[in-house]
Structure formats: structure tokens, C-alpha cells
């Protein structure tokens, strides 16, 4: 039945904000993205985790900023005119993520591939929620809960 696919959300797909980290394209659900900002001054915080770049002032609120390349174990590259801070909301936590460039917003219509099938390493696989295919273009979908370090609740 055609309506069955619509009920399951397969016709609509998943809307994704895609961005570059080095030469690869990554994505997160548009439902988590609050805004995309130009790079601003980031204040370092002593004794913060290595992947926490620091904090910024966002309309009077202090917002932690994650260096996404460092969090994922990727080699660092210099900041450019295209570098952006993608502000995301995960549960009740709002954080910024440094990315090399935001590429576009699009819809992935097929179900993302399980990352455990694509990568050979448990450590990196926990940061991934899947690999999406958009007209032959592969986008690595990120698991924001793991990236920001939210503890899992026991069920």
C-alpha cells in the first residue's frame, strides 16, 4: 500500500543540514539545528575537554563550542572564510559545532545505512548514526548525543 510508506515517513525522508569536515560531507537532522553562524571569537575554558574549543556569547547566553574535527579524530585544518559554527540542540543542551563549511540542506529519501557496516572500529562508529545516500552522494550522519557527550539513560 502506498500510504504505508507515507505513514512510516519514507516518502518525506529526512531533512539534513550537510557540512564539510576536511574532504568529507557530514550531516545532522535539520530538527536539531538552531542556526548557522559565521566564526566569531571563542573564549578558551581552562580544564575543558580537548574537543571543547571554548565558549561564545549567543544573545546573552554562554554557548559551548565543540571542535568537530578534533572530536572525530580528524586532522586539523586552518579556519577559512567558509568556517561556520552550527548551533544544535540535543535534548535540552545547546552547543555550537565548528565545521569547515555548510554545503546545503536536502532530503535523504532512503533509510541511512548502518555505520557499523561501513566502518571498522567501534570507537568511531559510536559517533555515527548512519550513512545517507542522496543521488549517489554519500553523507555521513552524526550521532549528536555521543558527540556532545550526553550520558545514555538506562532503560
C-alpha positions in Angstrom: 0.0 0.0 0.0 1.4 3.4 -1.0 0.0 5.1 2.2 2.0 2.7 4.4 5.3 4.2 3.2 3.9 7.7 3.8 2.9 6.7 7.4 6.5 5.5 8.0 8.0 8.7 6.8 9.8 7.2 3.8 8.1 9.4 1.2 9.1 12.6 3.1 12.6 11.3 4.0 15.0 13.0 6.5 15.9 16.7 6.0 19.6 17.1 6.6 21.9 20.1 7.1 25.1 19.0 5.3 28.6 20.4 6.0 32.2 19.7 5.2 34.9 18.5 7.6 38.1 18.3 5.6 37.1 16.5 2.3 34.1 14.6 3.5 30.5 15.6 3.8 28.7 15.1 7.1 25.1 15.8 8.1 22.7 16.2 11.0 18.9 16.3 11.1 17.5 19.8 10.4 15.3 19.3 13.5 18.4 19.6 15.7 19.9 22.7 14.0 19.1 26.1 15.6 21.2 28.3 13.4 24.3 28.6 11.4 26.7 31.4 12.4 29.9 32.9 11.0 33.0 32.2 13.0 33.3 34.6 16.0 35.8 35.0 18.8 35.8 31.9 21.0 36.9 32.2 24.7 39.0 29.2 25.9 37.9 27.5 29.1 40.6 26.1 31.3 40.5 22.3 32.0 37.7 21.7 29.4 37.9 18.5 27.4 40.3 18.7 24.4 37.4 18.8 21.9 35.8 21.8 23.6 37.2 24.8 21.7 35.7 27.2 24.2 32.5 29.3 24.6 30.8 32.1 22.8 28.3 34.7 23.8 25.0 33.9 22.0 22.5 36.7 22.7 23.5 36.9 26.4 23.8 33.1 26.9 27.1 31.2 27.1 27.3 28.5 24.4 30.0 25.8 24.4 31.7 25.2 21.1 32.9 21.8 20.0 35.8 21.4 17.5 34.1 18.7 15.5 37.2 17.6 13.6 39.1 17.1 16.9 36.1 15.2 18.4 36.0 12.9 15.4 39.8 12.4 15.4 40.3 14.2 12.1 43.4 16.2 11.2 43.1 19.9 11.9 43.0 22.5 9.1 43.1 26.3 9.3 39.9 28.3 9.6 38.8 30.0 6.5 36.1 32.4 5.3 33.8 29.4 5.0 34.2 28.1 8.6 30.9 28.2 10.4 29.5 27.4 13.8 26.4 25.2 13.5 24.3 25.7 16.7 22.4 22.5 17.5 20.0 21.5 20.3 20.4 18.0 21.7 17.8 17.2 24.4 17.9 20.4 26.5 21.6 21.2 25.7 22.5 23.8 23.1 26.0 23.6 21.7 28.0 25.0 18.7 30.0 22.8 16.4 32.9 24.2 14.3 32.7 23.0 10.7 34.7 23.8 7.6 31.7 24.9 5.5 28.0 24.4 5.4 27.1 22.9 2.0 23.3 22.7 1.8 20.0 21.4 3.2 18.5 18.4 1.4 16.3 15.4 1.9 17.5 11.8 2.1 14.7 9.6 1.0 16.1 6.2 1.7 16.9 4.8 5.1 20.6 5.6 6.1 23.0 2.6 6.1 24.1 1.3 9.5 27.5 2.8 10.2 28.8 -0.5 11.8 28.6 -2.0 8.3 30.7 0.8 6.8 33.4 1.4 9.4 35.7 -1.0 11.1 36.1 0.5 14.5 33.7 0.6 17.5 35.1 4.0 18.7 34.3 6.0 15.6 31.1 4.1 14.9 29.5 5.4 18.1 29.7 9.0 16.7 27.8 8.0 13.6 24.1 7.3 13.2 24.2 6.2 9.6 25.4 6.9 6.1 22.9 8.6 3.8 22.8 8.3 0.1 21.5 11.3 -1.9 21.6 10.6 -5.6 24.9 8.7 -5.3 26.4 11.3 -2.9 27.3 9.8 0.5 26.7 11.9 3.6 27.9 10.6 7.0 25.2 11.2 9.5 26.3 12.1 13.0 25.0 10.9 16.4 24.8 14.2 18.2 24.1 12.6 21.6 27.5 10.9 21.5 29.3 13.9 20.0 28.2 16.2 22.8 28.8 13.5 25.4 25.4 13.1 26.8 25.1 10.0 29.1 22.8 7.3 28.0 19.8 6.6 30.2 19.4 3.0 31.4 16.1 1.6 30.2 
